[in-house]
Amino acid sequence: MIWFGPAGNPSSFYDKGYKHSWEMPQWLAELGLNAYEYQCTKGVLLKEETAARIGEKCRKHNVRVSIHAPYYINLSSTEKQKREKSIDYILETLRIAKIMGAERIIMHPGYVSGISRETALELAKDTFLSVLDAVRAEGLDDITICPEVLGKHSQLGNILEVVELCSLADYLIPCVDFGHVHALTRGGLKSKKEYLDILKFIGQELGQERMRTVHMHFSRVEVGKGGEKKHWTYADTRYGPDFEPLAEAILELGIEPVIISESRDKMVEDALTLKQIFEAAASR
């Protein structure tokens, strides 16, 4: 099964009179979507009762839920206190994921600031190992952590770095944001081959099962000198990447990813568009 859904709640959700995130799963299911990425990007601010209710509704309507951890996680900070706080943020996200019944959390690895990428990666790996120790100690290792491929050159998290972080434990799965890959490569995602190369690399380095169940983010992205500038909607065709070649790559490999739309305030509408493109490709 392929899982399609949005990152967060679009304005159209509230325009229809809905007020609470626990109402999202039923709405998504009625639209024909089956995934939902709850956003804790500004902190784990929801109450436990709300998390439990969202999870209950997701299970009832067969919607697969994940959580995006706070944006300000920085495993590669040169400041020990910031690295320690990042461990806390990941654990907080995992705890609320446990209550919600979310199988995965998505996290940004960090930044490259005043140090080499190599040093930043070593700092991140060392911090991440401490995260994994704490996760095991709390019995939270049944929830998959998905380090995300990021889109700015100042950030730690290109595809090579994310795969190396995921090699630290066999339950870690990459979150490949293809808009971010497109930005880092200055518009490099154009054909099925580029998508296949990335997915096959994950399979070669981390095993076929982690390639099969990889987590994906997708949106069109405006590219600048520093990489990603801004997310756009799928209708904004002046920006890439296109989803059709990725749909063809998924079908060729026979994998079953979670595909989350991060389009600018059209994430539900565009998740449906991505699903329609995939179904059209599958029927050919």
C-alpha positions in Angstrom: 0.0 0.0 0.0 1.1 3.6 -0.8 0.3 6.2 1.9 -0.7 9.7 0.8 -1.4 12.6 3.1 -0.6 16.2 4.1 1.8 17.8 6.5 -0.5 19.6 8.9 -3.8 21.3 8.4 -4.5 23.6 5.4 -6.7 26.7 5.5 -9.3 24.8 3.5 -9.8 22.5 6.6 -10.8 25.5 8.7 -12.7 27.1 5.9 -15.1 24.1 5.9 -15.8 24.8 9.6 -13.5 22.3 11.2 -11.7 23.5 14.3 -9.7 20.6 15.8 -6.9 18.4 14.5 -8.7 15.3 15.7 -11.3 16.0 13.0 -8.6 15.7 10.3 -8.5 11.9 10.0 -12.1 11.5 9.1 -11.9 14.4 6.6 -8.8 12.9 5.0 -10.4 9.4 4.8 -13.5 10.9 3.2 -11.3 12.5 0.6 -9.5 9.3 -0.1 -6.2 10.0 1.7 -4.7 7.6 4.3 -1.8 9.5 5.9 -1.4 12.5 8.2 1.8 14.2 9.4 1.0 16.1 12.6 3.2 19.2 13.0 5.1 19.8 16.2 7.6 22.0 14.3 7.2 24.9 16.8 7.3 22.6 19.8 5.4 19.7 21.4 2.5 21.9 22.5 -0.5 19.6 22.3 -2.1 18.1 25.4 -1.9 14.3 25.9 -5.6 14.0 25.7 -5.6 15.7 22.3 -2.8 13.4 21.1 -4.7 10.4 22.2 -7.9 11.6 20.5 -6.0 12.2 17.2 -4.6 8.7 17.4 -8.0 7.2 18.1 -9.5 8.9 15.1 -6.6 7.9 12.9 -7.0 4.2 13.8 -10.8 4.4 13.3 -10.4 5.9 9.8 -7.3 3.9 8.8 -5.1 6.9 8.5 -1.4 6.4 9.2 -0.1 9.2 11.4 3.4 10.5 11.9 4.8 13.6 13.7 7.2 16.2 12.6 9.5 17.1 15.5 10.5 20.7 16.3 12.5 22.6 13.6 15.1 23.8 16.1 16.6 20.4 16.8 20.4 20.8 16.1 22.4 17.6 16.7 25.5 19.3 15.2 25.6 22.4 17.3 29.0 23.4 18.7 27.2 24.3 22.0 26.8 21.3 24.2 23.7 22.7 25.9 21.9 23.0 22.5 22.8 19.4 21.6 21.4 18.3 25.0 18.2 20.3 24.4 17.9 18.7 21.0 18.0 15.2 22.7 15.1 16.4 24.9 13.1 17.7 22.0 13.4 14.3 20.2 12.4 12.5 23.4 9.4 14.8 23.9 8.2 14.1 20.4 8.6 10.4 20.8 6.6 10.5 24.0 3.7 12.3 22.4 4.0 10.0 19.4 3.6 7.0 21.7 0.4 8.5 23.1 -0.9 9.3 19.6 0.0 5.9 18.2 2.3 7.5 15.6 4.7 5.0 14.1 7.2 7.6 13.0 8.7 11.0 13.9 10.5 13.1 11.4 13.4 15.3 12.5 15.9 17.9 11.1 19.5 16.7 11.8 21.0 20.2 12.3 23.2 22.9 10.8 26.8 23.5 9.6 27.9 26.7 11.3 31.5 27.7 11.8 32.8 24.1 11.3 33.3 21.7 8.4 30.6 19.4 7.2 32.7 16.5 8.3 32.9 17.8 11.9 29.2 18.7 11.9 28.4 15.2 10.9 30.6 13.6 13.6 29.0 15.8 16.2 25.5 14.9 14.9 26.3 11.2 15.0 27.7 11.4 18.5 24.6 13.3 19.7 22.3 10.9 17.8 23.9 7.9 19.6 23.0 9.5 22.9 19.5 10.0 21.6 19.3 6.3 20.7 20.6 5.3 24.2 17.9 7.4 25.8 15.2 6.1 23.5 16.1 2.5 24.4 16.2 3.4 28.1 12.6 4.7 27.9 11.3 1.9 25.7 10.5 4.2 22.8 12.5 2.3 20.2 9.3 0.9 18.7 8.8 4.3 17.1 10.8 5.0 13.9 12.9 8.1 13.8 13.3 9.5 10.3 16.1 12.1 9.8 15.1 14.4 7.0 17.0 15.4 3.9 17.2 19.2 4.1 17.3 21.8 1.4 19.8 24.4 2.4 23.5 24.2 2.1 23.9 25.6 5.6 21.9 22.7 7.0 23.3 19.2 7.8 21.2 16.6 6.0 22.0 15.9 2.4 21.2 12.4 1.2 24.7 11.0 2.1 24.5 12.5 5.6 21.0 11.3 6.3 21.9 7.7 5.2 25.0 7.8 7.4 22.8 8.9 10.4 20.3 6.1 9.6 23.1 3.5 9.6 23.5 4.0 13.4 20.5 1.7 14.1 18.5 -0.7 12.0 15.1 0.9 12.8 16.0 4.4 11.5 14.4 5.3 8.1 15.3 8.3 5.9 12.8 10.9 5.2 13.7 11.9 1.6 12.3 15.4 0.9 12.5 15.4 -2.9 11.9 19.2 -3.1 14.9 19.6 -0.8 17.0 17.3 -3.0 15.9 19.3 -6.0 17.0 22.5 -4.3 20.4 21.1 -3.2 21.1 19.9 -6.7 19.9 23.2 -8.3 17.1 21.6 -10.1 18.7 18.2 -10.5 15.5 16.0 -10.3 14.2 15.7 -13.8 13.9 12.1 -14.9 13.0 8.7 -13.4 16.7 7.9 -13.3 17.5 10.5 -10.7 14.8 9.3 -8.4 15.8 5.6 -8.9 19.4 6.5 -8.1 18.4 7.9 -4.8 16.1 5.1 -3.8 18.5 2.4 -4.9 21.3 4.1 -2.9 19.2 3.8 0.2 18.6 0.2 -0.6 22.2 -0.5 -1.1 23.4 1.2 2.1 20.5 0.5 4.5 18.8 -2.6 3.0 15.9 -3.3 0.8 13.3 -3.1 3.6 14.2 0.5 4.5 14.1 1.4 0.9 10.6 -0.3 0.6 9.2 1.7 3.5 11.0 5.0 3.0 9.3 8.2 4.2 8.9 10.9 1.5 8.1 14.6 1.5 7.1 16.2 -1.7 6.4 19.7 -3.0 7.6 22.1 -5.6 10.4 24.3 -4.3 11.9 27.6 -5.4 15.7 27.4 -5.6 18.2 30.1 -4.7 21.9 30.4 -4.1 21.7 28.8 -0.7 19.4 26.0 -1.8 15.7 25.9 -0.9 13.9 29.3 -0.8 10.2 28.6 -0.6 7.7 25.8 -1.0 5.0 26.2 -3.6 1.9 24.3 -4.8 1.9 21.6 -7.4 0.1 24.0 -9.8 3.1 26.3 -9.6 4.8 24.6 -12.6 7.5 27.2 -12.9 9.2 25.3 -10.1 10.2 21.7 -9.8 10.3 18.8 -9.2 7.6 16.9 -11.1 6.0 13.9 -9.4 5.4 11.7 -12.5 9.0 10.4 -12.7 8.9 9.6 -8.9 5.6 7.7 -9.4 7.2 5.7 -12.2 10.3 5.0 -10.0 8.1 3.8 -7.1 6.2 1.5 -9.4 9.4 0.1 -11.0 10.9 -0.7 -7.6 7.6 -2.0 -6.1 8.1 -0.1 -2.9 5.4 1.1 -0.4 6.5 4.6 0.9 4.6 7.1 3.0 4.3 10.2 0.8 3.5 13.5 2.6 2.7 16.6 0.6 4.3 19.8 1.9 2.8 22.2 -0.6 2.3 25.7 0.5 -1.2 25.6 2.2 -2.4 23.2 -0.4 -1.0 20.1 1.2 -4.3 18.2 1.2 -5.3 19.2 -2.3 -1.8 18.3 -3.6 -1.7 15.0 -1.7 -4.8 14.1 -3.7 -3.1 15.3 -6.9 0.0 13.2 -6.2 -2.3 10.2 -5.5 -4.1 10.7 -8.8 -0.8 11.0 -10.7 0.4 7.8 -9.1 -2.8 5.9 -9.9 -2.7 7.1 -13.5 0.9 5.9 -13.8 -0.1 2.5 -12.3 -2.9 2.0 -14.7 -0.8 2.5 -17.8 
